[in-house]
């Protein structure tokens, strides 16, 4: 009986943790990303914001994709345009979206499926809406 209880406990624990492990992604905190931006660190910034939002505010050097929320085939094809730039670089790839949630995760998983190493992929925690340093934005295209 005791072995069955332990086995059941372990099975439930594994079933609970597996979905959460699958959702784990590399996030970069705003203060760390700010340091990356202000040094000569090699970064590829993949900005998936809608075009109007990108024009309103984005980071210098961002690659505009207008791929938000990166669900449809058309949105994913827009991401294909950044893959050669990612492959030509050795730096981190930071995905920027409005809130750093679903669209960023979709982009992360898509780029991962296209061979971008997970060790290079990051999502800006909180997205551009959660960025606490507004003076660092570029406006326009």
Secondary structure, 3 states (H helix, E strand, C coil): CHHHHHHHHHHHHHHHHHHHHHHCCCEECHHHHHHHHCCCCCEEEEECCCHHHHHHCEECCCEECCCCCCCCHHHHHHHHHHHHHHHCCCCEEEEECCCCCHHHHHHHHHHHHCCCCHHHEEEECCCHHHCCCHHHEECCC
